[in-house]
Amino acid sequence: MTGAQNLTLKILAGHLSAGRLVPGEEVDLSVDQILIEDATGSMTALQFEALGADRVAVPLAVMYVDHNVLQIDDKNMDEHRYLRTFSARYGVRYSRPGNGICHYVHLERFARPGGLLVGADSHSTMAGAVGMFAVGAGGLDVAVAMAGYGFSLECPEVVKVELRGELPAWVQSKDVILELLRRYGVRGGVGRVFEFAGEGVAALSVTDRGTICNMITELGATAAVFPADGRTREWLAAQQREEDYVPLAADEGAAYDEDEVVELSELEPLIAKPSSPGNVVPVREVAGTGTVQVCVGSSVNSSYEDLATAAAVLRENIVHPRVEMTVTPGSRQILDTIARSGVYLDFVAAGARMLEPVCGPCIGVGQAPSRGEPSVRTFNRNFPGRSGTDGDEVYLCSPATAAATALAGEISDPRALGEPPTIAPAPSDPSMDDRQILSPPPPDEARTVEIVRGPNIVPPPEGEPLPTALEGRVVVVVEDDVSTGDMAPDGALGMSLWSNIPECAKFMFRRQDPGFHDRALEWGGGFIVGGHNYGQGSSREHAALAPLHLGIRAVVAKSFARIHRRNLVSQGILPLLFVDERDYGRINEGDAWKIGAVREAVEAGETGLAAKGDGGEIRLEVRLSPREREILLAGGTLKYLRESGRKPVGAAEGDGASAGSKDPKSGGSS
């Protein structure tokens, strides 16, 4: 590529192995780092084993255990044993339970400017805070990348977000991303990367940037990228990784597909009302709403700065009598820092409950709120029921707003507290104890490792080649913005079944239609019909594997979330779009459909199809890249790779779990 480039295209160009960097075209990318977490890890690992690879073929892969840690029965620990022994066998580093939440630990210890990260978690985008292109994906796509086949992606459009000025008192980086959600909603970022620039960038710390990058996925976006600048260098130096620093920025005069401006000085505290991250209003509009729970930390806003801000508000005060408050640090390092700085004691003295550094209440594992009672959280999602409670009323806000709310017992604008309090400085020597991130043995020794598989570790179903025609009944019709959490459940009980798809599938659409599972089995599968943004939220491919197990061969929707659509294709399920969205209103559960000449149309690259049956004809559209057509014809990615004879692009030099070189695009760390 020639001419001035934006930072996103610079990074992608440095990893491009096939295709053109033109929005909408599929590109193949080399991968530096892989992030896996335990909730999605078992399916990722099982499918990696099905590929027949002998060793991880990327410079760095890390498995984090941070979701399924409640261990109310033997399933969680059995899964940990499987993932630990899998990691040792195949060359993956293993972050033990309690070491921290994957996004935070990876940002602290491994993320590096100019690299490309593919993570089996939608919030893997957080690593963009240091100038990395970090993207979430389904477990199968991650397994394929980990085996050395690279990663394919529809080249995104790039939105320049110019940050001007500085944030006023009591306004935090959470309010920046909430402002973008207010502008774009939960669908407006699809097919886009948000690249941040301007004078206001320097006013944001790396963890501030991490908050924005973490939640960029709530816009439906592919990724977010900040430049690597002096603040980045300071952060890496504090992490004793200054040698990983490489200055990165867009070229002067670089072109973008869209431009956005955020005047930081004009922002005010914002809050997302139930039950969508895009339902954003100023805090002052809902101030006075009584609440019974405040949760600070967890997957986002659990940095030292975030927790210290909340603790300073609470210092020498106590949490309101009707409020239960919890605090979750993001990592063991942050836990150590708040303990030695006095922040931990401020929380304890105020009456907050201190939790271990795991995902916990963010994904409904513990601290489920009362039904119908407002719960105010600094988390990234408030989808219906995600907290573990049907009928929950979850609000999302900044740590400052959450702390003010905890004091008052009602949603409160922190600006009403007057001058911001003094924040306790972090110790100058945070603990860099990486002993809880286990390194695998060398390859020869690793081949002798026995992989331990408990009874709940069940290989996933595989898709079947696309038939000549699709015929069946409409098993369910669901609304707009149905999340993957409605298809593969959050919460301690549901998530413990994610390594067992037949059991996991029993929870599919339990909020919309508890009879879906049994009806799908009774009818021998059929079709799912959805609204806009079908499959928003998590990267969990269980939301595609469960319908595959139940015999679903096609999903028809007004539009799809990026990762879920890709997961459907990877598992051999055909995603179809309405030509006329008004037809959605004509469809009823139980309608009998036949979609003829499906295989012929996909083979020929045609886009027009029709469902004929009860209620007349429904015109449909199929939009697939050439490779996606081949994948669906074969019956999913695993079968496509076996039948096509496609080989990995090549393993990394040396041990796949090594620290890597110091090249700006390598995946290593200190």
C-alpha positions in Angstrom: 0.0 0.0 0.0 1.2 3.5 -0.7 0.4 7.0 0.6 -0.5 8.1 4.1 -2.0 5.3 6.2 -4.1 5.2 9.3 -2.8 3.1 12.2 -5.4 0.3 11.7 -4.4 -0.3 8.1 -0.7 -0.1 9.0 -1.1 -2.9 11.5 -3.2 -5.0 9.2 -0.9 -4.5 6.3 2.0 -5.8 8.4 0.1 -9.0 8.9 -1.6 -9.4 5.5 -1.0 -12.7 3.9 -3.8 -12.7 1.3 -6.4 -10.4 0.0 -6.7 -6.6 -0.3 -7.3 -4.1 2.4 -10.6 -2.9 0.9 -13.6 -2.6 3.2 -15.9 -5.6 2.8 -13.3 -7.8 1.2 -12.0 -10.9 3.0 -8.4 -10.8 4.1 -6.1 -13.4 5.6 -3.9 -12.3 8.4 -1.0 -13.8 10.3 -1.4 -13.9 14.1 1.0 -13.0 16.8 -1.0 -13.8 20.0 -3.9 -16.0 21.0 -6.1 -15.4 24.0 -8.3 -18.2 25.4 -10.5 -18.2 28.5 -12.0 -21.2 30.2 -15.6 -20.6 29.3 -14.9 -20.8 25.6 -11.7 -22.8 26.2 -12.9 -26.3 26.1 -14.6 -26.0 22.7 -11.5 -24.2 21.4 -9.3 -26.9 22.7 -11.4 -29.8 21.5 -11.6 -28.4 18.0 -7.8 -27.7 18.0 -7.3 -31.4 18.8 -9.6 -32.3 16.0 -7.4 -30.4 13.6 -4.6 -32.9 14.4 -1.9 -30.2 15.1 1.0 -31.3 17.2 1.9 -27.9 18.7 0.7 -24.3 18.8 2.0 -22.5 15.7 1.8 -18.9 16.9 4.5 -17.0 19.0 2.2 -16.8 22.1 -1.0 -18.5 23.2 -2.4 -18.0 26.8 -5.2 -19.9 28.5 -6.9 -18.0 31.3 -9.1 -19.5 33.9 -11.4 -16.7 35.1 -15.0 -17.6 34.3 -15.9 -21.0 35.7 -14.4 -20.8 39.1 -17.3 -21.1 41.6 -16.9 -24.9 41.7 -20.2 -25.8 43.2 -19.7 -29.3 41.9 -16.9 -31.2 40.1 -17.5 -29.8 36.6 -15.4 -26.6 37.0 -12.4 -28.3 38.4 -12.6 -31.1 35.8 -12.6 -28.5 33.1 -9.6 -26.8 34.7 -7.7 -30.1 34.7 -8.5 -30.6 31.0 -7.4 -27.1 30.1 -4.2 -27.2 32.2 -3.2 -30.6 30.7 -4.2 -29.5 27.2 -2.1 -26.3 27.6 0.9 -28.3 28.7 0.6 -30.8 25.9 0.2 -28.3 23.1 2.4 -25.4 24.2 0.0 -22.9 25.7 0.7 -20.8 28.7 -1.8 -21.3 31.5 -3.0 -18.6 33.9 -4.3 -20.3 37.0 -7.7 -19.6 38.7 -7.5 -16.4 40.7 -4.6 -14.9 38.7 -6.9 -12.4 37.1 -9.4 -11.7 34.3 -8.0 -12.5 30.9 -8.3 -9.0 29.5 -6.5 -7.3 32.3 -3.7 -9.9 32.7 -3.1 -10.0 29.0 -2.9 -6.2 28.8 -0.5 -6.1 31.8 1.8 -8.9 30.8 1.6 -9.6 27.0 -0.2 -7.0 24.8 2.3 -5.1 22.7 2.2 -2.3 20.1 1.9 -3.4 16.5 0.8 -7.0 17.2 -2.2 -8.9 16.1 -4.3 -10.7 18.8 -7.1 -13.1 18.1 -9.1 -14.0 21.3 -11.9 -16.4 22.0 -13.7 -13.7 24.0 -15.4 -10.7 22.5 -13.7 -8.3 24.9 -10.3 -9.3 23.6 -10.5 -5.9 22.0 -9.1 -4.4 25.2 -5.5 -5.0 24.1 -6.1 -2.2 21.5 -5.2 0.1 24.4 -1.5 -0.3 23.6 -1.7 0.0 19.8 -2.5 -3.6 19.1 -5.1 -4.9 16.6 -7.1 -7.2 18.9 -10.2 -9.0 17.7 -12.7 -11.4 19.2 -13.6 -14.6 17.5 -15.4 -18.0 18.0 -13.4 -20.9 19.4 -13.1 -22.7 16.1 -11.6 -19.7 14.3 -9.2 -19.3 17.3 -8.3 -23.0 17.1 -7.6 -22.7 13.4 -5.4 -19.6 13.9 -3.6 -21.3 16.8 -2.8 -24.3 14.5 -1.1 -22.0 12.1 -3.7 -21.4 9.4 -4.0 -17.7 10.1 -7.1 -15.7 10.6 -9.6 -14.4 8.0 -11.6 -11.3 8.5 -13.8 -9.0 6.4 -11.7 -5.9 6.1 -13.4 -3.3 8.2 -14.0 0.4 7.6 -12.0 2.6 9.9 -13.6 5.4 11.9 -11.4 8.1 13.2 -12.5 9.3 16.6 -10.7 12.6 17.4 -10.6 13.3 21.1 -10.3 17.0 22.0 -9.5 18.6 25.3 -9.6 16.9 28.7 -12.2 15.2 30.8 -13.8 17.5 33.4 -13.9 16.5 37.1 -15.9 13.4 37.9 -16.1 12.4 34.2 -14.2 9.2 33.3 -13.2 7.1 30.3 -16.3 5.0 30.9 -18.3 8.1 29.9 -16.4 8.3 26.7 -17.4 4.9 25.5 -20.9 5.4 26.8 -21.1 8.6 24.7 -20.1 6.5 21.6 -22.8 4.0 22.5 -25.3 6.9 22.8 -24.3 8.0 19.3 -24.0 4.6 17.6 -26.1 2.2 19.6 -25.3 -1.5 19.7 -25.4 -2.0 16.0 -23.8 1.1 14.6 -20.2 -0.2 14.8 -20.7 -3.4 12.8 -17.9 -3.7 10.2 -15.9 -0.9 11.7 -12.8 -0.3 13.7 -12.7 2.8 15.8 -9.2 4.4 15.8 -8.6 7.1 18.4 -6.5 10.2 17.7 -6.2 13.8 18.7 -4.8 15.8 21.6 -7.2 14.2 24.1 -5.6 10.8 23.7 -2.6 11.9 25.8 -4.9 12.7 28.7 -6.0 9.1 28.9 -4.0 6.4 30.7 -3.6 3.0 29.2 -6.2 1.6 31.5 -8.5 4.4 30.5 -8.0 3.4 26.9 -8.5 -0.2 27.9 -12.0 0.6 29.2 -12.9 2.2 25.8 -11.4 -0.7 23.8 -13.0 -3.3 26.0 -16.5 -1.9 25.5 -16.1 -1.0 21.8 -17.5 -4.5 21.0 -20.8 -3.3 22.5 -21.2 -1.1 19.4 -20.9 -4.3 17.3 -17.4 -3.1 16.3 -14.5 -5.3 15.2 -11.9 -3.6 17.2 -10.6 -0.3 18.7 -7.0 1.0 18.3 -5.1 3.7 20.2 -1.7 5.0 19.2 1.3 3.8 21.1 2.7 7.0 22.6 4.5 8.2 25.7 1.7 7.1 28.0 2.0 3.6 26.4 5.7 3.6 27.1 5.1 4.7 30.7 2.7 1.8 31.1 5.0 -0.8 29.7 7.9 0.5 31.8 5.7 0.2 34.9 5.1 -3.4 33.8 8.8 -3.9 33.4 8.3 -4.4 29.6 9.6 -1.1 28.2 11.6 -3.1 25.6 8.2 -4.1 24.1 7.5 -0.4 23.3 7.3 0.7 19.7 5.9 4.2 18.8 3.0 3.8 16.5 0.6 6.4 15.1 -1.3 7.2 11.9 0.6 9.0 9.2 0.0 12.7 8.8 -3.0 13.2 6.5 -4.1 9.6 6.7 -7.6 8.9 5.2 -10.5 7.4 7.1 -13.8 6.0 6.1 -15.6 8.1 8.7 -14.7 10.8 11.1 -16.1 11.4 14.6 -15.2 14.1 17.2 -15.6 13.8 20.9 -15.2 17.0 22.9 -14.0 15.6 26.2 -14.5 18.8 28.1 -18.2 18.8 27.2 -18.9 15.3 28.5 -20.9 14.6 31.6 -21.5 11.4 33.7 -23.5 9.0 31.6 -25.3 5.7 32.4 -26.8 2.9 30.4 -30.3 2.0 31.5 -31.8 -1.5 31.4 -31.4 -3.6 29.4 -28.9 -2.6 26.8 -25.5 -1.0 26.7 -26.8 1.3 24.1 -29.7 2.7 26.2 -27.5 5.6 27.4 -28.7 8.8 29.1 -27.1 11.4 31.4 -26.9 10.3 35.0 -28.8 13.4 36.0 -31.9 12.2 34.1 -32.2 9.1 36.3 -30.7 10.5 39.5 -32.8 9.6 42.5 -33.6 6.0 41.3 -33.3 3.8 44.4 -30.9 0.9 44.2 -30.1 -2.2 46.2 -26.8 -3.2 44.7 -23.6 -1.6 43.4 -20.8 -3.6 41.8 -17.5 -2.1 40.9 -14.7 -3.8 38.9 -14.8 -7.2 37.1 -14.3 -7.4 33.3 -14.0 -3.6 32.9 -13.2 -0.7 35.2 -11.2 -2.9 37.6 -7.9 -1.2 37.1 -6.0 0.4 40.1 -7.1 3.9 39.0 -10.8 2.8 38.8 -10.8 1.1 42.2 -8.8 3.9 43.8 -11.3 6.5 42.6 -14.3 4.6 44.0 -12.5 4.0 47.3 -11.6 7.7 47.7 -15.3 8.5 47.4 -16.1 6.0 50.1 -13.3 6.9 52.4 -14.5 7.7 56.0 -18.1 6.9 54.8 -20.1 3.7 54.7 -22.2 2.2 52.0 -25.9 3.1 52.3 -27.8 0.6 54.6 -30.0 -0.7 51.8 -27.2 -1.3 49.3 -24.9 -4.3 49.0 -21.7 -3.4 47.3 -19.0 -5.6 45.8 -15.6 -4.9 44.4 -13.7 -7.1 42.0 -10.0 -6.3 41.1 -9.0 -7.1 37.5 -5.9 -9.1 38.3 -3.7 -10.5 41.1 -1.4 -7.6 40.4 -4.2 -5.0 41.0 -5.2 -6.9 44.1 -1.7 -6.6 45.4 -1.6 -2.9 44.6 -4.9 -2.0 46.3 -3.8 -4.0 49.3 -0.5 -2.1 49.7 -1.9 1.3 48.8 -4.7 1.3 51.4 -7.5 1.2 48.8 -8.5 -2.2 49.9 -8.9 -1.1 53.6 -11.0 1.9 52.4 -13.4 -0.5 50.7 -13.6 -2.8 53.7 -14.1 0.0 56.2 -16.9 1.3 54.0 -18.7 -2.1 54.1 -17.9 -3.3 50.5 -17.5 -7.0 49.9 -14.1 -7.8 48.3 -14.2 -10.5 45.7 -11.3 -12.4 44.0 -10.0 -11.3 40.6 -12.3 -13.3 38.4 -15.2 -12.5 36.1 -17.8 -13.3 38.7 -21.0 -11.2 38.8 -20.3 -9.8 35.3 -21.4 -13.1 33.8 -23.9 -14.0 36.5 -21.6 -16.1 38.6 -22.5 -14.9 42.1 -24.0 -11.6 43.4 -27.2 -12.0 41.4 -29.5 -9.0 42.2 -33.1 -9.0 43.3 -35.7 -9.2 40.5 -37.0 -5.8 39.4 -34.6 -3.9 41.7 -32.0 -1.6 40.2 -28.4 -2.8 40.3 -25.8 -0.3 39.4 -22.6 -1.8 37.9 -19.4 -0.7 36.2 -19.6 -3.7 33.9 -19.7 -3.8 30.1 -23.1 -5.5 29.5 -26.6 -5.4 30.9 -28.4 -7.8 28.6 -31.6 -9.2 30.1 -30.8 -11.9 32.6 -27.0 -11.7 32.2 -26.7 -10.9 35.9 -28.1 -14.3 36.8 -31.6 -13.0 37.6 -34.6 -13.1 35.2 -36.2 -9.7 35.3 -33.1 -7.9 36.5 -32.7 -4.1 36.2 -29.0 -3.5 35.6 -27.5 0.0 34.9 -23.9 0.5 33.6 -21.8 3.5 34.7 -18.4 4.8 35.7 -16.7 3.9 39.0 -17.2 7.5 40.2 -20.9 7.3 39.6 -21.2 3.8 41.1 -19.4 5.0 44.3 -21.6 8.1 44.6 -24.6 5.8 44.2 -23.4 3.4 46.8 -23.2 6.2 49.3 -26.6 7.7 48.6 -28.6 4.5 48.1 -29.9 5.9 44.8 -28.4 6.7 41.4 -26.4 9.9 41.9 -24.4 12.3 39.8 -20.9 12.3 41.4 -20.6 16.0 40.6 -22.9 16.6 43.5 -20.2 15.5 45.8 -18.2 18.7 45.2 -14.4 18.6 44.6 -13.0 15.2 43.7 -11.1 13.5 46.5 -7.4 12.8 46.5 -6.6 9.5 44.9 -4.1 7.3 46.8 -1.0 6.9 44.6 -0.1 3.4 43.4 3.0 1.9 44.9 5.9 2.5 42.6 6.8 -1.2 42.5 3.8 -3.2 41.6 4.3 -6.9 42.0 5.4 -8.6 38.8 4.9 -12.2 40.0 4.2 -14.2 36.9 4.6 -17.6 38.6 0.8 -18.1 38.4 1.1 -18.1 34.6 2.5 -21.6 34.0 4.8 -22.3 31.1 4.4 -25.6 29.2 7.2 -28.1 29.0 9.4 -28.2 25.9 7.9 -30.1 22.9 9.5 -33.5 23.4 8.4 -33.6 27.1 5.0 -32.2 26.2 4.2 -35.1 24.0 4.2 -37.4 27.0 1.6 -35.3 28.9 -1.7 -37.1 29.5 -4.7 -34.9 28.8 -7.3 -35.4 31.6 -10.9 -35.4 30.4 -13.7 -35.5 32.8 -17.2 -36.8 31.9 -18.4 -33.3 31.1 -15.8 -32.8 28.4 -17.8 -33.8 25.4 -16.6 -33.3 21.8 -18.8 -30.8 19.9 -21.0 -31.9 17.0 -19.7 -31.4 13.4 -21.8 -29.9 10.6 -23.0 -31.7 7.5 -22.4 -30.7 3.9 -25.0 -28.3 2.6 -27.8 -30.3 1.0 -29.6 -29.6 -2.3 -32.5 -28.0 -0.5 -33.4 -27.1 3.1 -36.8 -28.2 4.4 -38.4 -28.0 7.8 -40.5 -25.9 10.2 -39.8 -22.5 11.8 -38.9 -23.6 15.3 -38.8 -20.2 16.9 -39.2 -16.5 16.0 -37.2 -14.1 18.2 -36.9 -10.3 18.5 -34.2 -7.8 17.7 -30.9 -7.8 19.6 -31.1 -11.3 20.9 -27.7 -12.0 22.5 -25.6 -15.1 22.5 -26.4 -15.2 26.2 -29.9 -16.1 25.3 -28.6 -19.1 23.3 -25.8 -20.3 25.6 -26.5 -19.4 29.2 -24.6 -17.2 31.6 -24.5 -18.0 35.3 -22.8 -20.6 37.4 -25.1 -23.5 36.5 -25.4 -22.8 32.8 -21.8 -22.0 32.1 -20.6 -25.1 33.8 -22.2 -27.0 30.9 -20.5 -25.2 28.1 -18.1 -28.1 27.6 -21.1 -30.4 27.0 -23.2 -29.1 24.0 -26.1 -31.5 24.4 -26.6 -30.3 28.0 -25.9 -26.6 27.1 -28.5 -26.7 24.3 -31.2 -27.3 26.9 -30.9 -23.7 27.9 -31.2 -22.2 24.4 -33.8 -19.4 24.2 -35.0 -20.3 27.7 -35.9 -16.6 28.2 -37.8 -16.2 25.0 -39.3 -19.7 24.6 -38.6 -22.5 27.2 -40.1 -25.1 24.8 -37.6 -24.4 22.0 -35.2 -27.2 22.9 -37.8 -30.0 23.1 -39.7 -28.7 20.0 -36.5 -28.6 17.9 -35.7 -32.2 18.8 -39.3 -33.3 18.2 -39.4 -31.6 14.8 -35.9 -32.8 13.8 -34.5 -29.3 13.6 -35.7 -26.6 11.2 -35.2 -22.9 11.0 -34.6 -20.0 13.4 -36.0 -16.6 12.6 -34.5 -13.5 14.2 -34.6 -9.7 14.0 -31.8 -7.2 13.8 -28.4 -7.8 15.3 -29.1 -11.5 15.9 -26.4 -12.9 18.1 -25.0 -9.7 19.6 -22.6 -9.9 22.5 -20.3 -12.7 23.4 -18.1 -14.7 21.0 -19.3 -17.9 22.5 -19.7 -20.3 19.6 -21.9 -22.5 21.8 -24.7 -20.2 20.4 -24.0 -21.9 17.0 -23.1 -25.4 18.3 -26.3 -25.7 20.3 -28.6 -25.2 17.2 -26.3 -27.4 15.2 -26.8 -30.2 17.8 -30.6 -29.6 17.6 -30.7 -29.9 13.8 -30.9 -26.3 12.8 -29.5 -25.8 9.3 -30.3 -22.1 8.6 -31.0 -18.9 10.5 -32.9 -16.1 8.9 -32.6 -12.6 10.3 -32.8 -9.0 9.5 -29.1 -8.6 10.3 -26.4 -10.5 12.2 -23.7 -9.6 14.8 -20.3 -10.1 13.2 -18.8 -12.8 15.4 -22.0 -14.9 15.6 -22.6 -14.8 11.9 -19.1 -16.1 11.4 -19.6 -18.8 14.0 -22.7 -20.0 12.2 -20.8 -20.3 9.0 -17.8 -22.0 10.7 -20.2 -24.7 12.1 -22.0 -25.2 8.8 -25.2 -23.3 9.5 -26.4 -21.0 6.7 -27.1 -17.4 7.6 -29.8 -15.8 5.5 -31.2 -12.3 5.3 -34.6 -11.0 4.5 -34.8 -9.1 1.2 -37.8 -7.3 2.6 -37.7 -6.9 6.4 -41.5 -6.6 6.5 -41.7 -10.3 5.8 -40.5 -10.9 9.4 -43.9 -10.0 10.6 -45.6 -12.6 8.4 -43.7 -15.6 9.9 -45.1 -17.8 12.7 -43.7 -20.6 14.8 -44.5 -23.9 13.1 -44.6 -22.5 9.5 -43.4 -25.2 7.1 -40.7 -24.0 4.7 -38.8 -25.4 1.8 -35.8 -23.5 0.4 -34.9 -25.0 -2.9 -31.7 -25.0 -4.9 -29.7 -24.0 -1.9 -26.5 -25.9 -2.7 -26.7 -24.9 -6.4 -27.0 -21.2 -5.4 -24.1 -21.3 -2.9 -21.9 -23.1 -5.4 -22.6 -20.5 -8.1 -22.2 -17.6 -5.8 -25.8 -16.5 -6.3 -27.5 -14.4 -3.7 -31.2 -14.9 -4.2 -33.2 -17.7 -2.5 -36.8 -18.1 -1.5 -38.6 -19.9 1.4 -41.8 -21.4 0.1 -44.6 -22.8 2.2 -47.1 -21.6 4.8 -47.8 -18.0 4.3 -46.5 -17.8 0.8 -43.1 -17.0 -0.5 -40.4 -15.2 1.6 -37.5 -13.8 -0.5 -34.1 -14.3 1.1 -30.6 -13.2 0.4 -27.3 -15.1 1.1 -24.2 -13.0 1.3 -21.0 -15.1 1.5 -17.4 -14.7 0.6 -15.9 -17.3 -1.7 -14.3 -19.1 1.2 -17.5 -19.0 3.3 -19.3 -20.7 0.4 -16.7 -23.5 0.4 -16.9 -23.9 4.2 -20.7 -24.3 4.0 -20.6 -26.6 1.1 -18.2 -28.8 3.0 -20.2 -28.7 6.3 -18.1 -26.4 8.4 -14.5 -25.3 8.8 -13.2 -28.5 10.2 -14.4 -30.5 7.2 -13.4 -27.8 4.8 -9.8 -27.9 6.0 -9.7 -31.7 5.9 -11.2 -31.9 2.4 -9.4 -28.9 0.8 -6.0 -30.2 1.8 -5.1 -26.6 3.0 -2.0 -26.6 5.1 -1.0 -24.3 7.9 1.1 -21.3 6.8 3.9 -22.5 9.0 4.8 -22.7 12.7 6.6 -20.0 14.6 10.3 -20.4 15.2 11.0 -22.4 18.3 8.6 -23.1 21.1 5.1 -21.9 20.4 4.7 -20.8 24.1 8.0 -18.9 24.2 8.3 -15.3 25.0 8.8 -14.5 21.3 11.3 -12.2 19.7 11.4 -8.5 20.2 10.3 -7.6 16.7 7.3 -5.2 16.9 5.0 -7.7 15.3 6.0 -10.7 17.3 3.8 -11.9 20.1 6.2 -12.1 23.0 6.6 -10.4 26.3 9.1 -10.1 29.0 
